[in-house]
Amino acid sequence: MEAEAARAIGAGIACLGMGGAAIGLGQIFGNYLSGALRNPSAAKGQFSNLIFGFAVTEALGIFSLLVALLLLLA
């Protein structure tokens, strides 16, 4: 196997983390919406947790993209 092909395969595998981040974001927002519909008075108290979870999950997705780009361009 050539080195360029191995780099492309590694970058593709690294991009799987972006799919995991998308699934995580769906879980976070879906669970928040479910909880907010069941108990609307508690939704304001959980909004900061929602934003924190969004930020951490999105950061992991961006980190995955960065690793893939480093594998392709370095």
C-alpha positions as CSV (number, residue, x, y, z in Angstrom):
1,M,0.0,0.0,0.0
2,E,1.3,3.4,-0.9
3,A,1.8,6.0,1.8
4,E,-0.7,8.4,0.2
5,A,-3.4,5.8,0.2
6,A,-2.7,5.0,3.9
7,R,-3.0,8.7,4.7
8,A,-6.3,9.0,2.9
9,I,-7.7,5.9,4.7
10,G,-6.5,7.3,8.1
11,A,-8.1,10.6,7.4
12,G,-11.4,8.9,6.5
13,I,-11.3,6.9,9.7
14,A,-10.6,10.1,11.7
15,C,-13.7,11.7,10.1
16,L,-15.9,9.1,11.8
17,G,-15.6,11.2,14.9
18,M,-17.6,13.9,13.2
19,G,-20.4,11.5,12.8
20,G,-20.2,10.6,16.5
21,A,-20.4,14.3,17.3
22,A,-23.5,14.6,15.2
23,I,-25.1,11.7,17.0
24,G,-24.1,13.2,20.3
25,L,-25.7,16.6,19.4
26,G,-28.9,14.9,18.4
27,Q,-29.0,13.0,21.8
28,I,-28.3,16.2,23.8
29,F,-30.9,18.3,22.1
30,G,-33.5,15.5,21.9
31,N,-33.2,14.8,25.6
32,Y,-33.4,18.4,26.5
33,L,-36.5,18.9,24.4
34,S,-38.1,15.8,25.9
35,G,-37.3,17.0,29.4
36,A,-38.5,20.6,28.7
37,L,-41.8,19.3,27.3
38,R,-42.3,17.2,30.4
39,N,-41.4,19.9,32.9
40,P,-41.3,23.3,31.4
41,S,-40.5,25.1,34.7
42,A,-37.2,23.2,34.9
43,A,-36.1,23.9,31.4
44,K,-34.5,27.3,32.2
45,G,-32.3,25.6,34.9
46,Q,-31.0,23.0,32.4
47,F,-30.3,25.4,29.6
48,S,-26.7,26.0,30.8
49,N,-26.1,22.3,30.8
50,L,-27.4,22.1,27.2
51,I,-25.0,24.8,26.0
52,F,-22.1,23.2,27.8
53,G,-22.9,19.8,26.3
54,F,-23.2,21.3,22.9
55,A,-19.9,23.1,23.2
56,V,-18.0,20.0,24.3
57,T,-19.5,17.8,21.7
58,E,-18.9,20.3,18.9
59,A,-15.3,20.7,20.0
60,L,-14.7,17.0,19.7
61,G,-16.2,17.0,16.2
62,I,-13.9,19.9,15.2
63,F,-10.9,18.1,16.8
64,S,-11.7,15.1,14.7
65,L,-11.8,17.3,11.5
66,L,-8.5,18.8,12.5
67,V,-6.9,15.4,12.9
68,A,-8.2,14.4,9.5
69,L,-6.9,17.5,7.8
70,L,-3.5,17.1,9.5
71,L,-3.3,13.6,8.2
72,L,-4.1,14.7,4.7
73,L,-2.0,17.9,4.5
74,A,1.0,17.1,6.6
